[in-house]
Amino acid sequence: MKSSTRINSPVELGQCLLKERKQLKLTQKEISEFADVGRKFIIELEKGKATAQLGKVFELLNSLGLELHLVKRGDS
């Protein structure tokens, strides 16, 4: 993944997380254990589920070595 990727939807977030997990050669089961979330959560998030629990999303981001940054439109 590029050092910075614009995410505009839950589907795009899921695709980025899936790509990063695969680059790290981790299974859904492995990353769910690292992030302390259920495998079902990983599956749904990677498919773009719009109602994912935000706290769990941050746990997964942390486990993948990713950070979330907010940038005001026009500042990027």
N, CA, C and O atoms as a Tripos MOL2 file, in Angstrom:
@<TRIPOS>MOLECULE
protein
  304   303    76     0     0
PROTEIN
NO_CHARGES

@<TRIPOS>ATOM
      1 N           0.8470   -1.1700    0.0000 N.3       1 MET1
      2 CA          0.0000    0.0000    0.0000 C.3       1 MET1
      3 C           0.8950    1.2360    0.0000 C.2       1 MET1
      4 O           1.9620    1.2390    0.6130 O.2       1 MET1
      5 N           0.4550    2.2790   -0.6870 N.am      2 LYS2
      6 CA          1.1930    3.5320   -0.6640 C.3       2 LYS2
      7 C           1.2610    4.0310    0.7720 C.2       2 LYS2
      8 O           0.4900    3.5940    1.6260 O.2       2 LYS2
      9 N           2.1840    4.9460    1.0330 N.am      3 SER3
     10 CA          2.3060    5.4720    2.3830 C.3       3 SER3
     11 C           1.0530    6.2370    2.7980 C.2       3 SER3
     12 O           0.7880    6.3870    3.9910 O.2       3 SER3
     13 N           0.2850    6.7180    1.8330 N.am      4 SER4
     14 CA         -0.9670    7.4060    2.1090 C.3       4 SER4
     15 C          -1.9820    6.9970    1.0600 C.2       4 SER4
     16 O          -1.7030    7.0480   -0.1380 O.2       4 SER4
     17 N          -3.1590    6.5900    1.5110 N.am      5 THR5
     18 CA         -4.2120    6.1570    0.6050 C.3       5 THR5
     19 C          -5.5170    6.8280    1.0000 C.2       5 THR5
     20 O          -5.9190    6.7600    2.1620 O.2       5 THR5
     21 N          -6.1760    7.4690    0.0600 N.am      6 ARG6
     22 CA         -7.4640    8.0970    0.3340 C.3       6 ARG6
     23 C          -8.5460    7.0180    0.3630 C.2       6 ARG6
     24 O          -8.6520    6.1940   -0.5450 O.2       6 ARG6
     25 N          -9.3330    7.0460    1.4130 N.am      7 ILE7
     26 CA        -10.4220    6.0860    1.6020 C.3       7 ILE7
     27 C         -11.7270    6.8710    1.5650 C.2       7 ILE7
     28 O         -11.9090    7.8100    2.3410 O.2       7 ILE7
     29 N         -12.6320    6.4940    0.6720 N.am      8 ASN8
     30 CA        -13.8890    7.2070    0.5280 C.3       8 ASN8
     31 C         -15.1140    6.3810    0.8850 C.2       8 ASN8
     32 O         -16.2330    6.8910    0.8350 O.2       8 ASN8
     33 N         -14.9300    5.1240    1.2430 N.am      9 SER9
     34 CA        -16.0910    4.2870    1.5470 C.3       9 SER9
     35 C         -15.6490    3.0780    2.3710 C.2       9 SER9
     36 O         -14.4650    2.7440    2.4120 O.2       9 SER9
     37 N         -16.6090    2.4280    3.0250 N.am     10 PRO10
     38 CA        -16.2840    1.1970    3.7490 C.3      10 PRO10
     39 C         -15.6970    0.1170    2.8320 C.2      10 PRO10
     40 O         -14.8310   -0.6520    3.2500 O.2      10 PRO10
     41 N         -16.1640    0.0640    1.6040 N.am     11 VAL11
     42 CA        -15.6470   -0.9380    0.6540 C.3      11 VAL11
     43 C         -14.1700   -0.6810    0.3710 C.2      11 VAL11
     44 O         -13.3690   -1.6160    0.3540 O.2      11 VAL11
     45 N         -13.8030    0.5880    0.1490 N.am     12 GLU12
     46 CA        -12.3990    0.9190   -0.1010 C.3      12 GLU12
     47 C         -11.5330    0.6070    1.1160 C.2      12 GLU12
     48 O         -10.4120    0.1210    0.9690 O.2      12 GLU12
     49 N         -12.0450    0.8820    2.3200 N.am     13 LEU13
     50 CA        -11.3000    0.5470    3.5320 C.3      13 LEU13
     51 C         -11.0780   -0.9540    3.6090 C.2      13 LEU13
     52 O          -9.9680   -1.4050    3.8900 O.2      13 LEU13
     53 N         -12.1240   -1.7280    3.3620 N.am     14 GLY14
     54 CA        -12.0090   -3.1830    3.3890 C.3      14 GLY14
     55 C         -10.9990   -3.7030    2.3940 C.2      14 GLY14
     56 O         -10.2180   -4.6020    2.7070 O.2      14 GLY14
     57 N         -11.0070   -3.1420    1.1900 N.am     15 GLN15
     58 CA        -10.0540   -3.5700    0.1610 C.3      15 GLN15
     59 C          -8.6190   -3.2710    0.5780 C.2      15 GLN15
     60 O          -7.7240   -4.0860    0.3580 O.2      15 GLN15
     61 N          -8.3990   -2.1100    1.1770 N.am     16 CYS16
     62 CA         -7.0460   -1.7510    1.6310 C.3      16 CYS16
     63 C          -6.5760   -2.6670    2.7610 C.2      16 CYS16
     64 O          -5.4230   -3.0960    2.7840 O.2      16 CYS16
     65 N          -7.4760   -2.9590    3.6900 N.am     17 LEU17
     66 CA         -7.1070   -3.8350    4.8070 C.3      17 LEU17
     67 C          -6.8260   -5.2540    4.3190 C.2      17 LEU17
     68 O          -5.8900   -5.9010    4.7880 O.2      17 LEU17
     69 N          -7.6270   -5.7330    3.3880 N.am     18 LEU18
     70 CA         -7.3980   -7.0540    2.7970 C.3      18 LEU18
     71 C          -6.0360   -7.1000    2.1110 C.2      18 LEU18
     72 O          -5.2720   -8.0470    2.2970 O.2      18 LEU18
     73 N          -5.7370   -6.0790    1.3220 N.am     19 LYS19
     74 CA         -4.4540   -6.0270    0.6100 C.3      19 LYS19
     75 C          -3.2820   -6.0260    1.5890 C.2      19 LYS19
     76 O          -2.2990   -6.7390    1.3890 O.2      19 LYS19
     77 N          -3.3910   -5.2260    2.6420 N.am     20 GLU20
     78 CA         -2.3080   -5.1500    3.6330 C.3      20 GLU20
     79 C          -2.1390   -6.4810    4.3550 C.2      20 GLU20
     80 O          -1.0150   -6.9310    4.5760 O.2      20 GLU20
     81 N          -3.2580   -7.1130    4.7250 N.am     21 ARG21
     82 CA         -3.1850   -8.4140    5.4140 C.3      21 ARG21
     83 C          -2.4920   -9.4380    4.5330 C.2      21 ARG21
     84 O          -1.6630  -10.2130    5.0100 O.2      21 ARG21
     85 N          -2.8270   -9.4450    3.2510 N.am     22 LYS22
     86 CA         -2.2140  -10.4120    2.3390 C.3      22 LYS22
     87 C          -0.7340  -10.1190    2.1240 C.2      22 LYS22
     88 O           0.0660  -11.0460    1.9960 O.2      22 LYS22
     89 N          -0.3570   -8.8330    2.0840 N.am     23 GLN23
     90 CA          1.0570   -8.4800    1.9440 C.3      23 GLN23
     91 C           1.8540   -8.9590    3.1470 C.2      23 GLN23
     92 O           3.0260   -9.3160    3.0260 O.2      23 GLN23
     93 N           1.2110   -8.9640    4.3090 N.am     24 LEU24
     94 CA          1.8610   -9.4510    5.5240 C.3      24 LEU24
     95 C           1.8070  -10.9740    5.6430 C.2      24 LEU24
     96 O           2.3430  -11.5570    6.5850 O.2      24 LEU24
     97 N           1.1460  -11.6070    4.6630 N.am     25 LYS25
     98 CA          0.9980  -13.0690    4.6200 C.3      25 LYS25
     99 C           0.3290  -13.6090    5.8830 C.2      25 LYS25
    100 O           0.7630  -14.6020    6.4670 O.2      25 LYS25
    101 N          -0.7440  -12.9190    6.2850 N.am     26 LEU26
    102 CA         -1.5150  -13.3370    7.4490 C.3      26 LEU26
    103 C          -2.8870  -13.8350    7.0120 C.2      26 LEU26
    104 O          -3.4970  -13.2910    6.0920 O.2      26 LEU26
    105 N          -3.3560  -14.8680    7.6810 N.am     27 THR27
    106 CA         -4.7080  -15.3500    7.4170 C.3      27 THR27
    107 C          -5.6920  -14.4950    8.2070 C.2      27 THR27
    108 O          -5.3070  -13.7590    9.1150 O.2      27 THR27
    109 N          -6.9690  -14.6060    7.8460 N.am     28 GLN28
    110 CA         -8.0000  -13.9020    8.6090 C.3      28 GLN28
    111 C          -7.9920  -14.3720   10.0590 C.2      28 GLN28
    112 O          -8.1770  -13.5700   10.9740 O.2      28 GLN28
    113 N          -7.7830  -15.6470   10.2680 N.am     29 LYS29
    114 CA         -7.7460  -16.1900   11.6310 C.3      29 LYS29
    115 C          -6.5800  -15.5910   12.4170 C.2      29 LYS29
    116 O          -6.7460  -15.1920   13.5690 O.2      29 LYS29
    117 N          -5.4040  -15.5270   11.7940 N.am     30 GLU30
    118 CA         -4.2310  -14.9880   12.4850 C.3      30 GLU30
    119 C          -4.4260  -13.5250   12.8720 C.2      30 GLU30
    120 O          -4.1600  -13.1380   14.0100 O.2      30 GLU30
    121 N          -4.8920  -12.7140   11.9210 N.am     31 ILE31
    122 CA         -5.0430  -11.2950   12.2320 C.3      31 ILE31
    123 C          -6.1760  -11.0670   13.2260 C.2      31 ILE31
    124 O          -6.1200  -10.1270   14.0200 O.2      31 ILE31
    125 N          -7.1930  -11.9070   13.1920 N.am     32 SER32
    126 CA         -8.2770  -11.7520   14.1710 C.3      32 SER32
    127 C          -7.7520  -12.0320   15.5810 C.2      32 SER32
    128 O          -8.1780  -11.3910   16.5410 O.2      32 SER32
    129 N          -6.8300  -12.9850   15.7060 N.am     33 GLU33
    130 CA         -6.2300  -13.2820   17.0120 C.3      33 GLU33
    131 C          -5.3210  -12.1420   17.4670 C.2      33 GLU33
    132 O          -5.3400  -11.7650   18.6390 O.2      33 GLU33
    133 N          -4.5180  -11.5860   16.5390 N.am     34 PHE34
    134 CA         -3.6330  -10.4680   16.8850 C.3      34 PHE34
    135 C          -4.4450   -9.2560   17.3370 C.2      34 PHE34
    136 O          -4.0870   -8.5750   18.2980 O.2      34 PHE34
    137 N          -5.5480   -8.9990   16.6270 N.am     35 ALA35
    138 CA         -6.3590   -7.8070   16.9010 C.3      35 ALA35
    139 C          -7.3940   -8.0500   17.9920 C.2      35 ALA35
    140 O          -8.0660   -7.1160   18.4290 O.2      35 ALA35
    141 N          -7.5250   -9.2900   18.4300 N.am     36 ASP36
    142 CA         -8.5060   -9.6660   19.4470 C.3      36 ASP36
    143 C          -9.9310   -9.3270   19.0140 C.2      36 ASP36
    144 O         -10.7280   -8.7810   19.7770 O.2      36 ASP36
    145 N         -10.2200   -9.6740   17.7540 N.am     37 VAL37
    146 CA        -11.5670   -9.5410   17.1990 C.3      37 VAL37
    147 C         -11.9210  -10.8800   16.5580 C.2      37 VAL37
    148 O         -11.0410  -11.7030   16.3070 O.2      37 VAL37
    149 N         -13.1780  -11.0920   16.2980 N.am     38 GLY38
    150 CA        -13.5960  -12.3430   15.6800 C.3      38 GLY38
    151 C         -13.2670  -12.4030   14.1970 C.2      38 GLY38
    152 O         -13.1720  -11.3760   13.5260 O.2      38 GLY38
    153 N         -13.0980  -13.6130   13.7000 N.am     39 ARG39
    154 CA        -12.8230  -13.7880   12.2710 C.3      39 ARG39
    155 C         -13.9820  -13.2600   11.4390 C.2      39 ARG39
    156 O         -13.7710  -12.7070   10.3590 O.2      39 ARG39
    157 N         -15.1960  -13.4260   11.9300 N.am     40 LYS40
    158 CA        -16.3750  -12.9200   11.2060 C.3      40 LYS40
    159 C         -16.2630  -11.4090   11.0130 C.2      40 LYS40
    160 O         -16.6290  -10.8860    9.9600 O.2      40 LYS40
    161 N         -15.7590  -10.7130   12.0260 N.am     41 PHE41
    162 CA        -15.5710   -9.2690   11.9120 C.3      41 PHE41
    163 C         -14.6070   -8.9450   10.7720 C.2      41 PHE41
    164 O         -14.8680   -8.0390    9.9800 O.2      41 PHE41
    165 N         -13.4950   -9.6780   10.6830 N.am     42 ILE42
    166 CA        -12.5060   -9.4660    9.6150 C.3      42 ILE42
    167 C         -13.1520   -9.6830    8.2580 C.2      42 ILE42
    168 O         -12.9860   -8.8700    7.3490 O.2      42 ILE42
    169 N         -13.8860  -10.7750    8.1210 N.am     43 ILE43
    170 CA        -14.5470  -11.1020    6.8520 C.3      43 ILE43
    171 C         -15.4810   -9.9730    6.4340 C.2      43 ILE43
    172 O         -15.4400   -9.5120    5.2930 O.2      43 ILE43
    173 N         -16.3220   -9.5340    7.3640 N.am     44 GLU44
    174 CA        -17.2970   -8.4860    7.0510 C.3      44 GLU44
    175 C         -16.6190   -7.1590    6.7350 C.2      44 GLU44
    176 O         -17.0270   -6.4620    5.8060 O.2      44 GLU44
    177 N         -15.5920   -6.8050    7.4940 N.am     45 LEU45
    178 CA        -14.8950   -5.5480    7.2480 C.3      45 LEU45
    179 C         -14.2000   -5.5710    5.8900 C.2      45 LEU45
    180 O         -14.2570   -4.5870    5.1530 O.2      45 LEU45
    181 N         -13.5540   -6.6670    5.5550 N.am     46 GLU46
    182 CA        -12.8760   -6.7640    4.2530 C.3      46 GLU46
    183 C         -13.8730   -6.7120    3.0960 C.2      46 GLU46
    184 O         -13.5060   -6.3450    1.9800 O.2      46 GLU46
    185 N         -15.1160   -7.0720    3.3510 N.am     47 LYS47
    186 CA        -16.1660   -6.9920    2.3210 C.3      47 LYS47
    187 C         -16.8220   -5.6110    2.2820 C.2      47 LYS47
    188 O         -17.6680   -5.3520    1.4260 O.2      47 LYS47
    189 N         -16.4360   -4.7240    3.2050 N.am     48 GLY48
    190 CA        -16.9390   -3.3670    3.1700 C.3      48 GLY48
    191 C         -18.1650   -3.1000    4.0170 C.2      48 GLY48
    192 O         -18.9170   -2.1670    3.7350 O.2      48 GLY48
    193 N         -18.3820   -3.8990    5.0470 N.am     49 LYS49
    194 CA        -19.5390   -3.6920    5.9090 C.3      49 LYS49
    195 C         -19.5060   -2.2790    6.4930 C.2      49 LYS49
    196 O         -18.5250   -1.8780    7.1200 O.2      49 LYS49
    197 N         -20.5750   -1.5440    6.2820 N.am     50 ALA50
    198 CA        -20.6210   -0.1350    6.6750 C.3      50 ALA50
    199 C         -20.8520    0.0700    8.1600 C.2      50 ALA50
    200 O         -20.6220    1.1680    8.6670 O.2      50 ALA50
    201 N         -21.3000   -0.9540    8.8700 N.am     51 THR51
    202 CA        -21.6480   -0.7790   10.2830 C.3      51 THR51
    203 C         -20.6250   -1.4100   11.2190 C.2      51 THR51
    204 O         -20.9710   -1.8010   12.3340 O.2      51 THR51
    205 N         -19.3960   -1.5140   10.7910 N.am     52 ALA52
    206 CA        -18.3460   -2.1020   11.6310 C.3      52 ALA52
    207 C         -18.1260   -1.2440   12.8770 C.2      52 ALA52
    208 O         -18.2240   -0.0180   12.8250 O.2      52 ALA52
    209 N         -17.8290   -1.9010   13.9890 N.am     53 GLN53
    210 CA        -17.5630   -1.1940   15.2460 C.3      53 GLN53
    211 C         -16.2250   -0.4720   15.1480 C.2      53 GLN53
    212 O         -15.1940   -1.0760   14.8530 O.2      53 GLN53
    213 N         -16.2630    0.8130   15.3990 N.am     54 LEU54
    214 CA        -15.0780    1.6490   15.2230 C.3      54 LEU54
    215 C         -13.9130    1.2200   16.1130 C.2      54 LEU54
    216 O         -12.7650    1.2390   15.6700 O.2      54 LEU54
    217 N         -14.1850    0.8380   17.3460 N.am     55 GLY55
    218 CA        -13.1160    0.3920   18.2400 C.3      55 GLY55
    219 C         -12.3950   -0.8240   17.6930 C.2      55 GLY55
    220 O         -11.1720   -0.9270   17.7960 O.2      55 GLY55
    221 N         -13.1450   -1.7390   17.1150 N.am     56 LYS56
    222 CA        -12.5430   -2.9390   16.5320 C.3      56 LYS56
    223 C         -11.7430   -2.5910   15.2820 C.2      56 LYS56
    224 O         -10.7060   -3.1980   15.0150 O.2      56 LYS56
    225 N         -12.2230   -1.6150   14.5190 N.am     57 VAL57
    226 CA        -11.4790   -1.1730   13.3320 C.3      57 VAL57
    227 C         -10.1010   -0.6580   13.7600 C.2      57 VAL57
    228 O          -9.0940   -0.9660   13.1240 O.2      57 VAL57
    229 N         -10.0640    0.1280   14.8420 N.am     58 PHE58
    230 CA         -8.7780    0.6380   15.3180 C.3      58 PHE58
    231 C          -7.8800   -0.4890   15.8180 C.2      58 PHE58
    232 O          -6.6670   -0.4320   15.6170 O.2      58 PHE58
    233 N          -8.4320   -1.4970   16.4540 N.am     59 GLU59
    234 CA         -7.6330   -2.6510   16.8910 C.3      59 GLU59
    235 C          -7.0090   -3.3400   15.6790 C.2      59 GLU59
    236 O          -5.8370   -3.7170   15.7030 O.2      59 GLU59
    237 N          -7.7990   -3.5000   14.6240 N.am     60 LEU60
    238 CA         -7.2900   -4.1430   13.4150 C.3      60 LEU60
    239 C          -6.2170   -3.2820   12.7520 C.2      60 LEU60
    240 O          -5.1690   -3.7940   12.3600 O.2      60 LEU60
    241 N          -6.4710   -1.9780   12.6250 N.am     61 LEU61
    242 CA         -5.4660   -1.0860   12.0440 C.3      61 LEU61
    243 C          -4.1500   -1.1890   12.8010 C.2      61 LEU61
    244 O          -3.0840   -1.2900   12.1940 O.2      61 LEU61
    245 N          -4.2260   -1.1630   14.1090 N.am     62 ASN62
    246 CA         -3.0340   -1.2710   14.9430 C.3      62 ASN62
    247 C          -2.3130   -2.5940   14.6920 C.2      62 ASN62
    248 O          -1.0870   -2.6190   14.5820 O.2      62 ASN62
    249 N          -3.0570   -3.6850   14.6020 N.am     63 SER63
    250 CA         -2.4470   -5.0000   14.3820 C.3      63 SER63
    251 C          -1.7800   -5.1090   13.0180 C.2      63 SER63
    252 O          -0.8330   -5.8770   12.8470 O.2      63 SER63
    253 N          -2.2680   -4.3450   12.0490 N.am     64 LEU64
    254 CA         -1.6770   -4.3470   10.7100 C.3      64 LEU64
    255 C          -0.5590   -3.3080   10.5790 C.2      64 LEU64
    256 O           0.0570   -3.1810    9.5200 O.2      64 LEU64
    257 N          -0.3020   -2.5710   11.6560 N.am     65 GLY65
    258 CA          0.7390   -1.5420   11.6070 C.3      65 GLY65
    259 C           0.3070   -0.3030   10.8480 C.2      65 GLY65
    260 O           1.1420    0.4000   10.2790 O.2      65 GLY65
    261 N          -0.9980   -0.0270   10.8350 N.am     66 LEU66
    262 CA         -1.5340    1.1170   10.1030 C.3      66 LEU66
    263 C          -2.0520    2.1680   11.0760 C.2      66 LEU66
    264 O          -2.3910    1.8610   12.2190 O.2      66 LEU66
    265 N          -2.1090    3.4070   10.6100 N.am     67 GLU67
    266 CA         -2.6460    4.5190   11.3820 C.3      67 GLU67
    267 C          -3.7190    5.2120   10.5620 C.2      67 GLU67
    268 O          -3.6950    5.1740    9.3320 O.2      67 GLU67
    269 N          -4.6520    5.8380   11.2440 N.am     68 LEU68
    270 CA         -5.6960    6.6150   10.5880 C.3      68 LEU68
    271 C          -5.3750    8.0930   10.7870 C.2      68 LEU68
    272 O          -5.1490    8.5370   11.9130 O.2      68 LEU68
    273 N          -5.3560    8.8510    9.6940 N.am     69 HIS69
    274 CA         -5.0980   10.2860    9.7490 C.3      69 HIS69
    275 C          -6.2430   11.0080    9.0580 C.2      69 HIS69
    276 O          -6.7040   10.5820    7.9990 O.2      69 HIS69
    277 N          -6.6930   12.0830    9.6480 N.am     70 LEU70
    278 CA         -7.7090   12.9180    9.0380 C.3      70 LEU70
    279 C          -7.0340   14.1590    8.4670 C.2      70 LEU70
    280 O          -6.2130   14.7980    9.1250 O.2      70 LEU70
    281 N          -7.3950   14.4820    7.2390 N.am     71 VAL71
    282 CA         -6.8360   15.6380    6.5700 C.3      71 VAL71
    283 C          -7.9940   16.4690    6.0270 C.2      71 VAL71
    284 O          -8.8940   15.9360    5.3770 O.2      71 VAL71
    285 N          -7.9720   17.7410    6.2870 N.am     72 LYS72
    286 CA         -9.0050   18.6320    5.7720 C.3      72 LYS72
    287 C          -8.9360   18.6460    4.2600 C.2      72 LYS72
    288 O          -7.8490   18.7530    3.6930 O.2      72 LYS72
    289 N         -10.0710   18.5400    3.5970 N.am     73 ARG73
    290 CA        -10.0910   18.5610    2.1290 C.3      73 ARG73
    291 C          -9.3850   19.8060    1.6210 C.2      73 ARG73
    292 O          -9.5430   20.9030    2.1560 O.2      73 ARG73
    293 N          -8.6070   19.6020    0.5800 N.am     74 GLY74
    294 CA         -7.8510   20.6860    0.0110 C.3      74 GLY74
    295 C          -6.4670   20.8480    0.6050 C.2      74 GLY74
    296 O          -5.6320   21.5650    0.0520 O.2      74 GLY74
    297 N          -6.2120   20.1810    1.7400 N.am     75 ASP75
    298 CA         -4.9040   20.2630    2.3930 C.3      75 ASP75
    299 C          -3.9570   19.1350    1.9730 C.2      75 ASP75
    300 O          -2.7890   19.1310    2.3610 O.2      75 ASP75
    301 N          -4.4570   18.1780    1.1830 N.am     76 SER76
    302 CA         -3.6160   17.0230    0.8570 C.3      76 SER76
    303 C          -2.8470   17.2020   -0.4200 C.2      76 SER76
    304 O          -2.0980   16.3110   -0.8190 O.2      76 SER76
@<TRIPOS>BOND
     1     1     2 1
     2     2     3 1
     3     3     4 2
     4     3     5 am
     5     5     6 1
     6     6     7 1
     7     7     8 2
     8     7     9 am
     9     9    10 1
    10    10    11 1
    11    11    12 2
    12    11    13 am
    13    13    14 1
    14    14    15 1
    15    15    16 2
    16    15    17 am
    17    17    18 1
    18    18    19 1
    19    19    20 2
    20    19    21 am
    21    21    22 1
    22    22    23 1
    23    23    24 2
    24    23    25 am
    25    25    26 1
    26    26    27 1
    27    27    28 2
    28    27    29 am
    29    29    30 1
    30    30    31 1
    31    31    32 2
    32    31    33 am
    33    33    34 1
    34    34    35 1
    35    35    36 2
    36    35    37 am
    37    37    38 1
    38    38    39 1
    39    39    40 2
    40    39    41 am
    41    41    42 1
    42    42    43 1
    43    43    44 2
    44    43    45 am
    45    45    46 1
    46    46    47 1
    47    47    48 2
    48    47    49 am
    49    49    50 1
    50    50    51 1
    51    51    52 2
    52    51    53 am
    53    53    54 1
    54    54    55 1
    55    55    56 2
    56    55    57 am
    57    57    58 1
    58    58    59 1
    59    59    60 2
    60    59    61 am
    61    61    62 1
    62    62    63 1
    63    63    64 2
    64    63    65 am
    65    65    66 1
    66    66    67 1
    67    67    68 2
    68    67    69 am
    69    69    70 1
    70    70    71 1
    71    71    72 2
    72    71    73 am
    73    73    74 1
    74    74    75 1
    75    75    76 2
    76    75    77 am
    77    77    78 1
    78    78    79 1
    79    79    80 2
    80    79    81 am
    81    81    82 1
    82    82    83 1
    83    83    84 2
    84    83    85 am
    85    85    86 1
    86    86    87 1
    87    87    88 2
    88    87    89 am
    89    89    90 1
    90    90    91 1
    91    91    92 2
    92    91    93 am
    93    93    94 1
    94    94    95 1
    95    95    96 2
    96    95    97 am
    97    97    98 1
    98    98    99 1
    99    99   100 2
   100    99   101 am
   101   101   102 1
   102   102   103 1
   103   103   104 2
   104   103   105 am
   105   105   106 1
   106   106   107 1
   107   107   108 2
   108   107   109 am
   109   109   110 1
   110   110   111 1
   111   111   112 2
   112   111   113 am
   113   113   114 1
   114   114   115 1
   115   115   116 2
   116   115   117 am
   117   117   118 1
   118   118   119 1
   119   119   120 2
   120   119   121 am
   121   121   122 1
   122   122   123 1
   123   123   124 2
   124   123   125 am
   125   125   126 1
   126   126   127 1
   127   127   128 2
   128   127   129 am
   129   129   130 1
   130   130   131 1
   131   131   132 2
   132   131   133 am
   133   133   134 1
   134   134   135 1
   135   135   136 2
   136   135   137 am
   137   137   138 1
   138   138   139 1
   139   139   140 2
   140   139   141 am
   141   141   142 1
   142   142   143 1
   143   143   144 2
   144   143   145 am
   145   145   146 1
   146   146   147 1
   147   147   148 2
   148   147   149 am
   149   149   150 1
   150   150   151 1
   151   151   152 2
   152   151   153 am
   153   153   154 1
   154   154   155 1
   155   155   156 2
   156   155   157 am
   157   157   158 1
   158   158   159 1
   159   159   160 2
   160   159   161 am
   161   161   162 1
   162   162   163 1
   163   163   164 2
   164   163   165 am
   165   165   166 1
   166   166   167 1
   167   167   168 2
   168   167   169 am
   169   169   170 1
   170   170   171 1
   171   171   172 2
   172   171   173 am
   173   173   174 1
   174   174   175 1
   175   175   176 2
   176   175   177 am
   177   177   178 1
   178   178   179 1
   179   179   180 2
   180   179   181 am
   181   181   182 1
   182   182   183 1
   183   183   184 2
   184   183   185 am
   185   185   186 1
   186   186   187 1
   187   187   188 2
   188   187   189 am
   189   189   190 1
   190   190   191 1
   191   191   192 2
   192   191   193 am
   193   193   194 1
   194   194   195 1
   195   195   196 2
   196   195   197 am
   197   197   198 1
   198   198   199 1
   199   199   200 2
   200   199   201 am
   201   201   202 1
   202   202   203 1
   203   203   204 2
   204   203   205 am
   205   205   206 1
   206   206   207 1
   207   207   208 2
   208   207   209 am
   209   209   210 1
   210   210   211 1
   211   211   212 2
   212   211   213 am
   213   213   214 1
   214   214   215 1
   215   215   216 2
   216   215   217 am
   217   217   218 1
   218   218   219 1
   219   219   220 2
   220   219   221 am
   221   221   222 1
   222   222   223 1
   223   223   224 2
   224   223   225 am
   225   225   226 1
   226   226   227 1
   227   227   228 2
   228   227   229 am
   229   229   230 1
   230   230   231 1
   231   231   232 2
   232   231   233 am
   233   233   234 1
   234   234   235 1
   235   235   236 2
   236   235   237 am
   237   237   238 1
   238   238   239 1
   239   239   240 2
   240   239   241 am
   241   241   242 1
   242   242   243 1
   243   243   244 2
   244   243   245 am
   245   245   246 1
   246   246   247 1
   247   247   248 2
   248   247   249 am
   249   249   250 1
   250   250   251 1
   251   251   252 2
   252   251   253 am
   253   253   254 1
   254   254   255 1
   255   255   256 2
   256   255   257 am
   257   257   258 1
   258   258   259 1
   259   259   260 2
   260   259   261 am
   261   261   262 1
   262   262   263 1
   263   263   264 2
   264   263   265 am
   265   265   266 1
   266   266   267 1
   267   267   268 2
   268   267   269 am
   269   269   270 1
   270   270   271 1
   271   271   272 2
   272   271   273 am
   273   273   274 1
   274   274   275 1
   275   275   276 2
   276   275   277 am
   277   277   278 1
   278   278   279 1
   279   279   280 2
   280   279   281 am
   281   281   282 1
   282   282   283 1
   283   283   284 2
   284   283   285 am
   285   285   286 1
   286   286   287 1
   287   287   288 2
   288   287   289 am
   289   289   290 1
   290   290   291 1
   291   291   292 2
   292   291   293 am
   293   293   294 1
   294   294   295 1
   295   295   296 2
   296   295   297 am
   297   297   298 1
   298   298   299 1
   299   299   300 2
   300   299   301 am
   301   301   302 1
   302   302   303 1
   303   303   304 2
@<TRIPOS>SUBSTRUCTURE
     1 MET1         2 RESIDUE 1 A MET
     2 LYS2         6 RESIDUE 1 A LYS
     3 SER3        10 RESIDUE 1 A SER
     4 SER4        14 RESIDUE 1 A SER
     5 THR5        18 RESIDUE 1 A THR
     6 ARG6        22 RESIDUE 1 A ARG
     7 ILE7        26 RESIDUE 1 A ILE
     8 ASN8        30 RESIDUE 1 A ASN
     9 SER9        34 RESIDUE 1 A SER
    10 PRO10       38 RESIDUE 1 A PRO
    11 VAL11       42 RESIDUE 1 A VAL
    12 GLU12       46 RESIDUE 1 A GLU
    13 LEU13       50 RESIDUE 1 A LEU
    14 GLY14       54 RESIDUE 1 A GLY
    15 GLN15       58 RESIDUE 1 A GLN
    16 CYS16       62 RESIDUE 1 A CYS
    17 LEU17       66 RESIDUE 1 A LEU
    18 LEU18       70 RESIDUE 1 A LEU
    19 LYS19       74 RESIDUE 1 A LYS
    20 GLU20       78 RESIDUE 1 A GLU
    21 ARG21       82 RESIDUE 1 A ARG
    22 LYS22       86 RESIDUE 1 A LYS
    23 GLN23       90 RESIDUE 1 A GLN
    24 LEU24       94 RESIDUE 1 A LEU
    25 LYS25       98 RESIDUE 1 A LYS
    26 LEU26      102 RESIDUE 1 A LEU
    27 THR27      106 RESIDUE 1 A THR
    28 GLN28      110 RESIDUE 1 A GLN
    29 LYS29      114 RESIDUE 1 A LYS
    30 GLU30      118 RESIDUE 1 A GLU
    31 ILE31      122 RESIDUE 1 A ILE
    32 SER32      126 RESIDUE 1 A SER
    33 GLU33      130 RESIDUE 1 A GLU
    34 PHE34      134 RESIDUE 1 A PHE
    35 ALA35      138 RESIDUE 1 A ALA
    36 ASP36      142 RESIDUE 1 A ASP
    37 VAL37      146 RESIDUE 1 A VAL
    38 GLY38      150 RESIDUE 1 A GLY
    39 ARG39      154 RESIDUE 1 A ARG
    40 LYS40      158 RESIDUE 1 A LYS
    41 PHE41      162 RESIDUE 1 A PHE
    42 ILE42      166 RESIDUE 1 A ILE
    43 ILE43      170 RESIDUE 1 A ILE
    44 GLU44      174 RESIDUE 1 A GLU
    45 LEU45      178 RESIDUE 1 A LEU
    46 GLU46      182 RESIDUE 1 A GLU
    47 LYS47      186 RESIDUE 1 A LYS
    48 GLY48      190 RESIDUE 1 A GLY
    49 LYS49      194 RESIDUE 1 A LYS
    50 ALA50      198 RESIDUE 1 A ALA
    51 THR51      202 RESIDUE 1 A THR
    52 ALA52      206 RESIDUE 1 A ALA
    53 GLN53      210 RESIDUE 1 A GLN
    54 LEU54      214 RESIDUE 1 A LEU
    55 GLY55      218 RESIDUE 1 A GLY
    56 LYS56      222 RESIDUE 1 A LYS
    57 VAL57      226 RESIDUE 1 A VAL
    58 PHE58      230 RESIDUE 1 A PHE
    59 GLU59      234 RESIDUE 1 A GLU
    60 LEU60      238 RESIDUE 1 A LEU
    61 LEU61      242 RESIDUE 1 A LEU
    62 ASN62      246 RESIDUE 1 A ASN
    63 SER63      250 RESIDUE 1 A SER
    64 LEU64      254 RESIDUE 1 A LEU
    65 GLY65      258 RESIDUE 1 A GLY
    66 LEU66      262 RESIDUE 1 A LEU
    67 GLU67      266 RESIDUE 1 A GLU
    68 LEU68      270 RESIDUE 1 A LEU
    69 HIS69      274 RESIDUE 1 A HIS
    70 LEU70      278 RESIDUE 1 A LEU
    71 VAL71      282 RESIDUE 1 A VAL
    72 LYS72      286 RESIDUE 1 A LYS
    73 ARG73      290 RESIDUE 1 A ARG
    74 GLY74      294 RESIDUE 1 A GLY
    75 ASP75      298 RESIDUE 1 A ASP
    76 SER76      302 RESIDUE 1 A SER
